[in-house]
Amino acid sequence: MSTAVDKRTVPLIDRIEAVVADIPGWSPVDQLYTLFCLVYLDPEAEGDIIEIGSWCGRSSVVLGMAARMTGAARVYCIDLFPEKDDWRENDDGTYSFEVVLDGRRYAGHNVQTVWREPFQRDIAPVYERYNSVFDRFIKSVEDNDLQDIVRPCRGTSEMIRDFVPEGFRCRLAFIDGEHSYEAVCRDITNVEPFLVEGGWLCFDDAFTTYSGVNRAIEDLVLDNPGYELCRQMTRKLFVARRRRG
Ligand SMILES: C[S@@+](CC[C@H](N)C(=O)[O-])C[C@H]1O[C@@H](n2cnc3c(N)ncnc32)[C@H](O)[C@@H]1O
């Protein structure tokens, strides 16, 4: 087969860039490529993938592509998927949301709130084009034919057991939900019991401007003997591998 038509010779980073070009979100292409490689380069790994914080599916579809190319893994995407009316402006001009699910209220971005400028630049325009973030997420998944692999799970990391099958194991968890110290610690604690030896724990917005994310990684991961290969991989992606043995 001529290399011109052999898909394997097209640089994957270009393919990732093209796939996410129209998907609103915050994961840059170098970060997505790194997440992709952590899955793709370890095809023998056991278990599935968890993402906490999916928004419109930008990182979810890239994790889904890697899962599809390596075999059987599924990607469980946990997010409260707020509707437009769930958001409120706080007294200090930042934004938070509250979602009601089965009669219970769940707060999002209520400690580490969303600053006005990113809200108006990145969040409000999504609601001008789509009825809900969930609809936009589903479109991202369907556009890439990933319905069998990428599963939206409306809720929080406390509900993982409600979303995954019995005996669930996780090969990679990408934590990108609320960025407060308490929320990141909670997300780590909730995914950790499922993480296989050799599995990756990955964080967005690490060691940039979110002190809560930094502190949670420092307290629960960086000096924890249960993790190895702790490393800042790109400008804002930090990863750590669950120690084997
Ligand atoms: C930074 S965005 C995720 C970006 C996405 N990973 C990307 O690549 O574009 C953060 C997401 O976390 C969700 N979120 C905030 N608080 C949450 C919580 N307590 N539980 C679940 N999701 C939450 C928000 O709805 C939002 O979609």
The ligand as a MOL file (V3000), in Angstrom:
LIG
                    3D

  0  0  0     0  0            999 V3000
M  V30 BEGIN CTAB
M  V30 COUNTS 27 29 0 0 0
M  V30 BEGIN ATOM
M  V30 1 C -12.6870 22.5520 32.6350 0
M  V30 2 S -14.2080 21.8360 32.2410 0 CHG=1
M  V30 3 C -13.7590 20.3100 31.4840 0
M  V30 4 C -13.0480 20.5350 30.1790 0
M  V30 5 C -12.8540 19.3330 29.2690 0
M  V30 6 N -12.1530 18.2510 29.9150 0
M  V30 7 C -12.1360 19.7710 28.0160 0
M  V30 8 O -11.1740 19.1160 27.5880 0
M  V30 9 O -12.5580 20.7590 27.4280 0 CHG=-1
M  V30 10 C -14.8030 21.4170 33.8140 0
M  V30 11 C -16.0800 20.6080 33.8390 0
M  V30 12 O -16.2930 20.1630 35.1670 0
M  V30 13 C -17.6940 20.0950 35.3950 0
M  V30 14 N -17.8780 20.1390 36.8600 0
M  V30 15 C -17.7000 21.1570 37.7160 0
M  V30 16 N -17.9440 20.7740 38.9710 0
M  V30 17 C -18.2670 19.4570 38.9120 0
M  V30 18 C -18.6070 18.4720 39.8740 0
M  V30 19 N -18.6830 18.7700 41.1670 0
M  V30 20 N -18.8660 17.2070 39.4430 0
M  V30 21 C -18.8030 16.8970 38.1280 0
M  V30 22 N -18.4680 17.7840 37.1610 0
M  V30 23 C -18.2200 19.0380 37.5540 0
M  V30 24 C -18.2500 21.3100 34.6660 0
M  V30 25 O -19.6070 21.0880 34.3400 0
M  V30 26 C -17.3430 21.3600 33.4320 0
M  V30 27 O -17.9520 20.7090 32.3590 0
M  V30 END ATOM
M  V30 BEGIN BOND
M  V30 1 1 1 2
M  V30 2 1 2 3
M  V30 3 1 2 10
M  V30 4 1 3 4
M  V30 5 1 4 5
M  V30 6 1 5 6
M  V30 7 1 5 7
M  V30 8 2 7 8
M  V30 9 1 7 9
M  V30 10 1 10 11
M  V30 11 1 11 12
M  V30 12 1 11 26
M  V30 13 1 12 13
M  V30 14 1 13 14
M  V30 15 1 13 24
M  V30 16 1 14 15
M  V30 17 1 14 23
M  V30 18 2 15 16
M  V30 19 1 16 17
M  V30 20 1 17 18
M  V30 21 2 17 23
M  V30 22 1 18 19
M  V30 23 2 18 20
M  V30 24 1 20 21
M  V30 25 2 21 22
M  V30 26 1 22 23
M  V30 27 1 24 25
M  V30 28 1 24 26
M  V30 29 1 26 27
M  V30 END BOND
M  V30 END CTAB
M  END
